[in-house]
Amino acid sequence: MDKILVGCVTYDGHSAHLEKFSEAFKNLGKDIIFADNSFSEDYSKLLKSKGFNVLRKSPEGKNRIQRIIEGRNLIREYFLNNNYSHLFFLDTDIVLHDEIIQNLLQCESDVASGVYLCNQEIEGKMYILPTIYKPGRNDDFAEIVKIKDIIPEKIFDIAICGLGCCLIKRKVLEKISFRQINDSDEGGEDVAFCLDARKAGFSLKVNTAVKCEHIVKLNGKIGALGIKKPDLPI
């Protein structure tokens, strides 16, 4: 019997999304735990007041990616110390739909991702693309997945995914923790995790039936970046 923990690394910058997130989460019917890396403890107190479990370490002296990595490893430790079979990482700026976990379980993969869009820089230009990459011609390369590739509902192998909507089996997390991939303070822990997972022989797949909106700031406006209108806030 699957026992799934939902883990959310968050901060007070996502407080405006909390009500919408909480409403969508109720339909999952799973245990949830937050790792709060805000500089103030106020957001942790707010989450606890709503009945959520919260993990926290002092963020002082740590850059953005170090705080995110620490949050993911706090959740990983909690997951491993309790009898869960899968960890579902969910960013608190991702908008859910029903049946999301069931669809990810259909991948029958060690790591299973849904799809959402984000702004990505490629050769100095910004593009709105899915946060997934297909295997390239060898282990040193990955192939961009275009929006048109994720419109049909299908399951296929991937090399890299973001961790904003990602289901991971226990055996993966028993072997792999989260780390920084380079000196960037902006991101990369998801890439490092996927590279480590593939090197260890674990499978990574995406189910494009899981299409989530991503709340982002574009052109100075906050909106939900969806698959149907990828170039505009919705």
ZAMI-173118 format. One line per 2 residues: number of its first residue (from 1); their letters; for each residue x, y, z of N, C-alpha, C, CB. Coordinates in pm, whole numbers, always signed. Glycine has a CB too. Layout:
N
NUM) a) X Y Z X Y Z X Y Z X Y Z | ... $
% end
This chain:
234
1) md) +84 -119 +0 +0 +0 +0 +88 +124 +0 -96 +0 +122 | +69 +213 -98 +148 +334 -105 +115 +428 +10 +127 +404 -239 $
3) ki) +219 +483 +70 +202 +586 +172 +283 +707 +126 +248 +534 +314 | +214 +811 +87 +277 +923 +17 +279 +1047 +104 +204 +952 -114 $
5) lv) +397 +1108 +112 +414 +1235 +182 +428 +1346 +79 +538 +1232 +276 | +355 +1455 +98 +371 +1573 +15 +467 +1668 +87 +233 +1643 -14 $
7) gc) +576 +1705 +20 +676 +1793 +78 +686 +1923 +1 +811 +1725 +83 | +679 +2034 +72 +678 +2166 +9 +785 +2256 +70 +540 +2232 +23 $
9) vt) +885 +2291 -9 +980 +2393 +32 +918 +2528 -3 +1121 +2373 -38 | +911 +2617 +95 +836 +2740 +73 +902 +2856 +146 +691 +2725 +119 $
11) yd) +847 +2976 +123 +891 +3096 +197 +777 +3196 +193 +1023 +3158 +135 | +792 +3305 +269 +680 +3397 +285 +645 +3473 +158 +711 +3494 +393 $
13) gh) +731 +3469 +56 +698 +3528 -73 +583 +3458 -142 +817 +3527 -162 | +551 +3336 -98 +438 +3262 -155 +312 +3271 -68 +476 +3116 -173 $
15) sa) +314 +3359 +30 +200 +3368 +122 +70 +3406 +51 +229 +3468 +232 | +81 +3485 -56 -39 +3527 -129 -108 +3409 -197 -2 +3632 -234 $
17) hl) -34 +3300 -221 -91 +3183 -288 -144 +3080 -190 +13 +3118 -377 | -126 +3102 -59 -151 +2996 +39 -295 +2948 +40 -114 +3045 +175 $
19) ek) -391 +3038 +33 -531 +2996 +38 -565 +2910 -82 -623 +3118 +44 | -524 +2954 -201 -551 +2877 -324 -481 +2742 -318 -505 +2956 -449 $
21) fs) -358 +2743 -271 -281 +2619 -258 -348 +2524 -161 -138 +2648 -214 | -390 +2576 -46 -452 +2493 +58 -581 +2429 +8 -480 +2576 +182 $
23) ea) -661 +2505 -66 -786 +2451 -119 -760 +2338 -217 -868 +2562 -187 | -662 +2358 -306 -630 +2254 -404 -573 +2130 -335 -531 +2307 -508 $
25) fk) -494 +2153 -229 -431 +2041 -160 -531 +1950 -92 -332 +2093 -59 | -642 +2005 -44 -741 +1925 +29 -786 +1804 -51 -861 +2010 +65 $
27) nl) -790 +1817 -184 -837 +1707 -269 -738 +1592 -277 -866 +1758 -407 | -611 +1617 -238 -511 +1510 -246 -528 +1407 -136 -372 +1569 -240 $
29) gk) -571 +1450 -18 -592 +1358 +92 -464 +1291 +140 -689 +1254 +52 | -352 +1364 +139 -223 +1309 +180 -163 +1391 +294 -126 +1305 +60 $
31) di) -68 +1330 +365 +8 +1404 +464 +93 +1510 +393 +98 +1309 +549 | +108 +1625 +456 +188 +1732 +397 +280 +1791 +503 +97 +1842 +337 $
33) if) +400 +1827 +458 +494 +1895 +547 +562 +2007 +470 +598 +1795 +605 | +579 +2120 +536 +644 +2235 +477 +785 +2251 +535 +561 +2364 +500 $
35) ad) +878 +2294 +452 +1008 +2341 +498 +1012 +2489 +465 +1129 +2262 +431 | +1007 +2573 +568 +1000 +2717 +549 +1139 +2778 +562 +904 +2781 +651 $
37) ns) +1185 +2846 +455 +1316 +2909 +461 +1309 +3061 +463 +1400 +2864 +345 | +1195 +3116 +507 +1182 +3261 +523 +1279 +3312 +629 +1036 +3299 +559 $
39) fs) +1319 +3438 +616 +1407 +3495 +717 +1332 +3522 +848 +1469 +3625 +665 | +1204 +3553 +838 +1121 +3570 +956 +1050 +3439 +989 +1019 +3685 +936 $
41) ed) +1019 +3418 +1117 +945 +3298 +1157 +795 +3316 +1144 +980 +3262 +1300 | +750 +3433 +1102 +606 +3461 +1096 +531 +3365 +1004 +583 +3603 +1050 $
43) ys) +594 +3330 +890 +524 +3243 +795 +510 +3102 +852 +599 +3239 +660 | +611 +3054 +921 +600 +2924 +988 +485 +2924 +1087 +732 +2888 +1059 $
45) kl) +472 +3033 +1161 +363 +3044 +1258 +227 +3042 +1188 +378 +3172 +1342 | +218 +3111 +1072 +93 +3111 +996 +58 +2971 +947 +103 +3208 +877 $
47) lk) +157 +2900 +893 +133 +2763 +845 +89 +2672 +959 +259 +2707 +779 | +154 +2684 +1074 +117 +2602 +1189 -24 +2634 +1238 +218 +2622 +1304 $
49) sk) -61 +2762 +1228 -195 +2802 +1272 -304 +2739 +1186 -209 +2953 +1271 | -267 +2700 +1064 -361 +2635 +973 -355 +2483 +983 -335 +2678 +830 $
51) gf) -276 +2433 +1080 -270 +2290 +1106 -164 +2214 +1031 -399 +2230 +1075 | -72 +2284 +964 +32 +2217 +887 +155 +2189 +973 +71 +2302 +766 $
53) nv) +225 +2080 +943 +355 +2052 +1003 +460 +2134 +931 +388 +1900 +996 | +553 +2192 +1006 +653 +2281 +948 +792 +2246 +1001 +619 +2429 +978 $
55) lr) +889 +2235 +910 +1029 +2218 +945 +1101 +2350 +917 +1095 +2100 +866 | +1201 +2379 +997 +1269 +2507 +979 +1407 +2505 +1042 +1186 +2620 +1037 $
57) ks) +1505 +2561 +969 +1636 +2593 +1024 +1664 +2740 +993 +1747 +2500 +965 | +1750 +2800 +1069 +1781 +2941 +1047 +1840 +2961 +908 +1879 +2993 +1155 $
59) pe) +1787 +3056 +831 +1839 +3082 +696 +1956 +3180 +693 +1728 +3135 +608 | +1995 +3230 +807 +2097 +3334 +811 +2228 +3286 +748 +2122 +3377 +956 $
61) gk) +2286 +3374 +665 +2415 +3345 +602 +2408 +3250 +485 +2506 +3289 +702 | +2287 +3215 +439 +2271 +3120 +328 +2205 +3190 +211 +2189 +2996 +371 $
63) nr) +2252 +3160 +89 +2187 +3218 -28 +2062 +3138 -64 +2285 +3221 -147 | +1995 +3184 -168 +1864 +3126 -204 +1873 +2975 -228 +1809 +3194 -329 $
65) iq) +1968 +2932 -311 +1972 +2790 -345 +2015 +2707 -225 +2068 +2767 -463 | +2102 +2762 -139 +2140 +2688 -18 +2020 +2667 +74 +2251 +2762 +57 $
67) ri) +1933 +2767 +81 +1813 +2754 +165 +1717 +2650 +106 +1743 +2889 +179 | +1705 +2648 -26 +1617 +2551 -92 +1670 +2409 -70 +1604 +2581 -243 $
69) ie) +1799 +2390 -90 +1859 +2258 -72 +1843 +2211 +72 +2008 +2261 -110 | +1866 +2300 +167 +1847 +2262 +307 +1703 +2220 +333 +1887 +2377 +399 $
71) gr) +1607 +2293 +275 +1466 +2258 +291 +1435 +2122 +233 +1379 +2362 +226 | +1488 +2093 +115 +1462 +1962 +53 +1523 +1850 +137 +1519 +1957 -91 $
73) nl) +1640 +1873 +191 +1704 +1769 +272 +1636 +1753 +408 +1850 +1802 +293 | +1579 +1860 +462 +1499 +1847 +585 +1377 +1759 +559 +1454 +1987 +636 $
75) ir) +1311 +1782 +445 +1194 +1701 +411 +1235 +1557 +384 +1121 +1759 +288 | +1347 +1538 +314 +1398 +1403 +287 +1422 +1328 +418 +1528 +1409 +203 $
77) ey) +1485 +1394 +514 +1514 +1331 +643 +1385 +1292 +715 +1597 +1425 +732 | +1288 +1382 +715 +1159 +1352 +777 +1094 +1234 +707 +1065 +1475 +774 $
79) fl) +1096 +1234 +575 +1038 +1125 +496 +1102 +991 +531 +1056 +1154 +346 | +1234 +986 +536 +1305 +861 +563 +1285 +812 +705 +1453 +877 +535 $
81) nn) +1264 +904 +797 +1246 +867 +938 +1104 +822 +969 +1282 +983 +1027 | +1016 +833 +871 +878 +788 +886 +847 +689 +773 +778 +910 +884 $
83) ny) +744 +615 +788 +723 +499 +701 +648 +536 +574 +648 +391 +776 | +710 +618 +490 +649 +658 +363 +712 +583 +247 +663 +811 +341 $
85) sh) +632 +559 +145 +681 +489 +26 +724 +584 -84 +575 +395 -26 | +659 +702 -93 +688 +800 -197 +688 +940 -137 +584 +790 -312 $
87) lf) +773 +1025 -192 +771 +1167 -159 +726 +1245 -283 +912 +1216 -110 | +622 +1325 -266 +573 +1409 -374 +615 +1552 -345 +418 +1397 -390 $
89) fl) +720 +1598 -414 +762 +1736 -400 +667 +1826 -477 +908 +1755 -449 | +620 +1930 -411 +524 +2021 -472 +561 +2163 -432 +378 +1987 -428 $
91) dt) +594 +2245 -531 +622 +2386 -503 +492 +2460 -474 +697 +2451 -619 | +500 +2559 -386 +379 +2628 -343 +336 +2739 -438 +398 +2685 -206 $
93) di) +399 +2745 -557 +348 +2831 -664 +297 +2748 -782 +456 +2928 -711 | +272 +2620 -757 +214 +2530 -857 +67 +2507 -824 +292 +2395 -863 $
95) vl) -18 +2518 -926 -162 +2500 -909 -198 +2358 -951 -243 +2605 -992 | -256 +2283 -857 -286 +2141 -878 -416 +2118 -953 -293 +2071 -746 $
97) hd) -430 +1994 -1000 -561 +1946 -1044 -584 +1809 -981 -569 +1939 -1201 | -705 +1758 -989 -738 +1629 -929 -663 +1515 -998 -888 +1604 -936 $
99) ei) -648 +1404 -928 -588 +1281 -980 -439 +1296 -1013 -662 +1236 -1103 | -375 +1398 -963 -236 +1423 -1003 -142 +1312 -958 -189 +1556 -945 $
101) iq) -157 +1265 -834 -66 +1161 -784 -94 +1029 -854 -81 +1146 -632 | -222 +998 -875 -255 +874 -946 -194 +873 -1086 -408 +857 -956 $
103) nl) -197 +988 -1153 -138 +996 -1286 +14 +978 -1282 -172 +1130 -1351 | +78 +1030 -1180 +223 +1013 -1169 +259 +869 -1136 +280 +1107 -1063 $
105) lq) +177 +803 -1055 +201 +661 -1025 +192 +575 -1151 +101 +611 -919 | +114 +619 -1248 +100 +544 -1373 +231 +537 -1451 -7 +607 -1459 $
107) ce) +323 +627 -1422 +453 +623 -1490 +530 +495 -1455 +536 +746 -1452 | +502 +438 -1337 +575 +321 -1288 +725 +346 -1298 +535 +194 -1368 $
109) sd) +766 +464 -1253 +905 +508 -1262 +957 +543 -1124 +918 +630 -1357 | +1088 +539 -1109 +1148 +575 -980 +1129 +723 -950 +1298 +540 -979 $
111) va) +1138 +805 -1053 +1111 +948 -1045 +1009 +982 -1153 +1242 +1033 -1061 | +899 +1045 -1114 +792 +1076 -1210 +754 +1223 -1198 +668 +985 -1186 $
113) sg) +752 +1293 -1310 +726 +1436 -1309 +599 +1469 -1384 +844 +1511 -1369 | +532 +1575 -1336 +430 +1640 -1416 +495 +1749 -1498 +318 +1697 -1326 $
115) vy) +412 +1829 -1569 +467 +1936 -1650 +409 +2070 -1609 +441 +1909 -1799 | +495 +2169 -1607 +456 +2309 -1588 +560 +2393 -1661 +447 +2347 -1434 $
117) lc) +528 +2516 -1687 +613 +2602 -1766 +690 +2700 -1678 +531 +2678 -1869 | +805 +2743 -1728 +878 +2850 -1660 +963 +2925 -1762 +968 +2794 -1546 $
119) nq) +1013 +3038 -1721 +1099 +3120 -1806 +1240 +3064 -1799 +1095 +3270 -1761 | +1298 +3027 -1913 +1431 +2968 -1913 +1523 +3045 -2009 +1425 +2819 -1953 $
121) ei) +1646 +3063 -1965 +1745 +3131 -2050 +1824 +3028 -2129 +1839 +3218 -1965 | +1824 +3044 -2261 +1899 +2955 -2350 +1979 +3042 -2445 +1805 +2857 -2428 $
123) eg) +2113 +3030 -2437 +2204 +3107 -2521 +2171 +3256 -2518 +2199 +3056 -2664 | +2145 +3307 -2397 +2124 +3449 -2378 +1984 +3499 -2405 +2215 +3521 -2462 $
125) km) +1893 +3413 -2449 +1755 +3453 -2476 +1661 +3381 -2380 +1717 +3423 -2623 | +1549 +3447 -2348 +1452 +3390 -2256 +1339 +3323 -2334 +1396 +3499 -2162 $
127) yi) +1304 +3202 -2293 +1196 +3126 -2355 +1106 +3070 -2246 +1253 +3012 -2445 | +978 +3055 -2276 +885 +2986 -2188 +876 +2842 -2234 +744 +3055 -2187 $
129) lp) +920 +2751 -2148 +932 +2610 -2185 +894 +2521 -2067 +1074 +2578 -2232 | +861 +2394 -2095 +840 +2298 -1985 +969 +2276 -1908 +786 +2163 -2040 $
131) ti) +958 +2242 -1782 +1076 +2219 -1698 +1120 +2072 -1705 +1046 +2258 -1552 | +1126 +2019 -1824 +1172 +1882 -1845 +1263 +1877 -1968 +1050 +1784 -1863 $
133) yk) +1355 +1782 -1966 +1447 +1761 -2078 +1454 +1611 -2109 +1590 +1818 -2045 | +1462 +1579 -2238 +1476 +1440 -2280 +1624 +1402 -2287 +1408 +1419 -2417 $
135) pg) +1653 +1271 -2277 +1792 +1229 -2291 +1849 +1271 -2426 +1805 +1076 -2274 | +1975 +1314 -2427 +2043 +1350 -2550 +2121 +1234 -2606 +2135 +1468 -2527 $
137) rn) +2215 +1267 -2694 +2289 +1161 -2764 +2385 +1085 -2671 +2367 +1220 -2880 | +2421 +1148 -2558 +2498 +1077 -2456 +2471 +1144 -2321 +2652 +1075 -2489 $
139) dd) +2537 +1096 -2218 +2508 +1144 -2083 +2543 +1290 -2061 +2582 +1060 -1982 | +2623 +1349 -2150 +2663 +1488 -2135 +2564 +1585 -2200 +2800 +1509 -2195 $
141) fa) +2458 +1532 -2262 +2364 +1617 -2334 +2220 +1586 -2292 +2381 +1599 -2485 | +2137 +1689 -2298 +1993 +1673 -2277 +1921 +1754 -2384 +1950 +1719 -2132 $
143) ei) +1804 +1709 -2424 +1731 +1770 -2534 +1612 +1849 -2481 +1685 +1663 -2634 | +1596 +1972 -2529 +1485 +2057 -2489 +1352 +1993 -2530 +1498 +2196 -2551 $
145) vk) +1255 +2000 -2441 +1118 +1957 -2472 +1035 +2082 -2500 +1056 +1873 -2353 | +973 +2088 -2616 +893 +2204 -2654 +749 +2189 -2606 +897 +2222 -2807 $
147) ik) +679 +2301 -2603 +540 +2299 -2556 +455 +2204 -2641 +480 +2441 -2559 | +477 +2204 -2771 +397 +2117 -2859 +416 +1969 -2826 +432 +2143 -3005 $
149) di) +531 +1935 -2766 +560 +1796 -2732 +480 +1747 -2612 +707 +1780 -2704 | +430 +1841 -2529 +360 +1799 -2408 +208 +1815 -2419 +410 +1878 -2289 $
151) ip) +160 +1863 -2532 +15 +1877 -2548 -55 +1741 -2548 -16 +1952 -2678 | -9 +1642 -2627 -71 +1509 -2617 -42 +1446 -2482 -21 +1416 -2731 $
153) ek) -136 +1368 -2432 -116 +1300 -2304 -38 +1171 -2328 -252 +1269 -2234 | +82 +1166 -2274 +167 +1049 -2295 +271 +1042 -2184 +237 +1055 -2435 $
155) if) +332 +926 -2171 +439 +901 -2075 +566 +871 -2154 +403 +783 -1977 | +676 +939 -2119 +801 +910 -2188 +919 +936 -2095 +814 +994 -2317 $
157) di) +1035 +881 -2134 +1158 +894 -2055 +1210 +1037 -2061 +1266 +796 -2105 | +1266 +1082 -1950 +1328 +1214 -1945 +1466 +1201 -1880 +1239 +1314 -1868 $
159) ai) +1548 +1304 -1902 +1679 +1309 -1840 +1678 +1397 -1716 +1783 +1360 -1939 | +1601 +1506 -1722 +1599 +1606 -1615 +1457 +1659 -1600 +1700 +1722 -1644 $
161) cg) +1418 +1689 -1477 +1291 +1756 -1453 +1309 +1855 -1338 +1178 +1654 -1420 | +1224 +1954 -1334 +1216 +2037 -1215 +1153 +1957 -1103 +1136 +2166 -1243 $
163) lg) +1170 +2004 -982 +1116 +1932 -866 +988 +1995 -812 +1220 +1926 -756 | +926 +2081 -894 +805 +2149 -850 +682 +2063 -846 +779 +2264 -936 $
165) cc) +685 +1951 -919 +572 +1856 -924 +630 +1721 -957 +462 +1899 -1030 | +684 +1654 -856 +769 +1537 -881 +749 +1432 -773 +917 +1579 -887 $
167) li) +719 +1310 -815 +696 +1197 -725 +819 +1106 -727 +569 +1117 -766 | +875 +1079 -608 +1001 +1006 -597 +983 +885 -505 +1114 +1098 -544 $
169) kr) +1029 +770 -550 +1021 +649 -469 +1123 +651 -355 +1041 +526 -556 | +1089 +579 -249 +1174 +576 -130 +1316 +527 -162 +1111 +485 -23 $
171) kv) +1330 +427 -247 +1462 +371 -273 +1556 +473 -334 +1450 +250 -365 | +1501 +571 -406 +1585 +677 -462 +1638 +767 -351 +1506 +760 -565 $
173) le) +1548 +807 -262 +1585 +899 -155 +1671 +834 -48 +1462 +957 -92 | +1665 +702 -38 +1755 +632 +54 +1900 +645 +7 +1716 +483 +65 $
175) ki) +1918 +663 -123 +2052 +665 -181 +2101 +806 -215 +2056 +580 -305 | +2008 +896 -246 +2047 +1027 -300 +1988 +1139 -217 +2002 +1040 -446 $
177) sf) +2075 +1235 -181 +2030 +1357 -114 +2038 +1472 -215 +2117 +1387 +13 | +2011 +1592 -168 +2007 +1708 -257 +2132 +1792 -237 +1880 +1793 -232 $
179) rq) +2185 +1841 -348 +2312 +1914 -344 +2311 +2025 -447 +2430 +1818 -369 | +2407 +2112 -436 +2425 +2220 -531 +2506 +2168 -650 +2496 +2342 -465 $
181) in) +2468 +2209 -771 +2536 +2157 -889 +2658 +2241 -926 +2440 +2151 -1006 | +2655 +2370 -892 +2767 +2459 -923 +2763 +2576 -825 +2760 +2511 -1072 $
183) ds) +2826 +2685 -861 +2832 +2799 -770 +2713 +2893 -782 +2957 +2875 -794 | +2614 +2856 -864 +2497 +2943 -883 +2417 +2955 -755 +2409 +2889 -996 $
185) de) +2367 +3077 -729 +2278 +3094 -614 +2132 +3102 -657 +2315 +3219 -535 | +2105 +3064 -784 +1970 +3074 -839 +1897 +2940 -851 +1976 +3139 -974 $
187) gg) +1970 +2831 -868 +1902 +2703 -885 +2000 +2592 -916 +1797 +2713 -995 | +1947 +2481 -967 +2032 +2372 -1011 +2026 +2247 -927 +2169 +2417 -1015 $
189) ed) +1961 +2253 -809 +1955 +2132 -726 +1871 +2024 -791 +1899 +2164 -587 | +1773 +2065 -872 +1691 +1968 -943 +1772 +1895 -1050 +1569 +2036 -1007 $
191) va) +1856 +1970 -1123 +1943 +1909 -1223 +2040 +1811 -1157 +2021 +2017 -1302 | +2102 +1855 -1048 +2196 +1769 -977 +2129 +1640 -930 +2257 +1843 -857 $
193) fc) +2008 +1652 -875 +1936 +1534 -828 +1908 +1437 -943 +1804 +1575 -760 | +1862 +1489 -1055 +1830 +1402 -1169 +1955 +1335 -1224 +1760 +1482 -1279 $
195) ld) +2065 +1409 -1233 +2191 +1350 -1280 +2236 +1238 -1186 +2300 +1457 -1291 | +2225 +1262 -1056 +2265 +1160 -958 +2175 +1038 -967 +2262 +1218 -815 $
197) ar) +2045 +1062 -987 +1950 +951 -996 +1978 +865 -1120 +1805 +1004 -1000 | +2001 +929 -1233 +2031 +853 -1356 +2162 +777 -1343 +2037 +948 -1477 $
199) ka) +2262 +841 -1282 +2391 +774 -1265 +2378 +651 -1178 +2493 +871 -1205 | +2285 +656 -1082 +2263 +541 -993 +2173 +435 -1055 +2201 +589 -862 $
201) gf) +2125 +459 -1176 +2046 +358 -1247 +1896 +370 -1229 +2088 +225 -1205 | +1848 +479 -1172 +1705 +497 -1152 +1639 +554 -1278 +1679 +591 -1031 $
203) sl) +1512 +521 -1295 +1437 +566 -1413 +1367 +699 -1384 +1334 +460 -1455 | +1360 +783 -1487 +1292 +912 -1479 +1194 +922 -1595 +1393 +1032 -1481 $
205) kv) +1067 +953 -1564 +966 +967 -1669 +876 +1086 -1638 +882 +838 -1681 | +805 +1130 -1741 +705 +1234 -1726 +572 +1180 -1776 +745 +1363 -1803 $
207) nt) +464 +1224 -1712 +329 +1198 -1762 +269 +1333 -1798 +241 +1121 -1655 | +252 +1359 -1928 +204 +1490 -1971 +54 +1508 -1946 +234 +1510 -2119 $
209) av) -11 +1405 -1895 -150 +1424 -1850 -154 +1514 -1728 -215 +1288 -1817 | -40 +1525 -1657 -30 +1612 -1540 +20 +1748 -1586 +65 +1550 -1431 $
211) kc) -73 +1835 -1617 -39 +1971 -1662 -82 +2069 -1553 -108 +2005 -1800 | +15 +2138 -1494 -12 +2229 -1383 +16 +2373 -1424 +72 +2190 -1260 $
213) eh) -59 +2463 -1367 -28 +2604 -1385 +80 +2645 -1286 -154 +2691 -1366 | +160 +2742 -1327 +272 +2789 -1247 +253 +2939 -1225 +411 +2758 -1316 $
215) iv) +243 +2980 -1101 +222 +3121 -1071 +356 +3193 -1077 +156 +3140 -931 | +367 +3285 -1174 +495 +3352 -1198 +471 +3501 -1220 +567 +3290 -1320 $
217) kl) +582 +3574 -1228 +576 +3716 -1262 +631 +3734 -1402 +656 +3802 -1160 | +546 +3784 -1493 +585 +3810 -1630 +544 +3951 -1668 +522 +3706 -1726 $
219) ng) +637 +4023 -1728 +607 +4160 -1771 +549 +4244 -1658 +510 +4158 -1888 | +600 +4220 -1537 +557 +4298 -1422 +424 +4257 -1362 +549 +4439 -1460 $
221) ki) +364 +4148 -1414 +235 +4104 -1365 +244 +3962 -1310 +130 +4111 -1477 | +168 +3937 -1204 +159 +3803 -1148 +45 +3730 -1216 +140 +3806 -995 $
223) ga) +71 +3610 -1264 -35 +3532 -1327 -3 +3385 -1324 -56 +3577 -1470 | -99 +3303 -1362 -80 +3158 -1368 -39 +3121 -1510 -210 +3081 -1324 $
225) lg) +84 +3076 -1524 +138 +3040 -1655 +87 +2900 -1688 +294 +3045 -1656 | -3 +2892 -1787 -66 +2765 -1819 -27 +2716 -1957 -214 +2777 -1810 $
227) ik) -58 +2591 -1985 -21 +2531 -2112 -98 +2592 -2228 -44 +2380 -2106 | -223 +2632 -2204 -307 +2682 -2313 -261 +2819 -2363 -451 +2690 -2267 $
229) kp) -209 +2905 -2270 -162 +3037 -2309 -21 +3055 -2252 -259 +3150 -2258 | +77 +2990 -2312 +210 +2989 -2251 +281 +3124 -2256 +294 +2888 -2317 $
231) dl) +233 +3217 -2339 +305 +3342 -2355 +248 +3457 -2275 +307 +3379 -2497 | +139 +3431 -2199 +74 +3538 -2125 +33 +3491 -1986 -46 +3588 -2202 $
233) pi) +38 +3582 -1889 -25 +3546 -1760 -173 +3523 -1780 -2 +3658 -1653 | -230 +3428 -1708 -374 +3396 -1723 -448 +3454 -1604 -399 +3242 -1733 $
% end
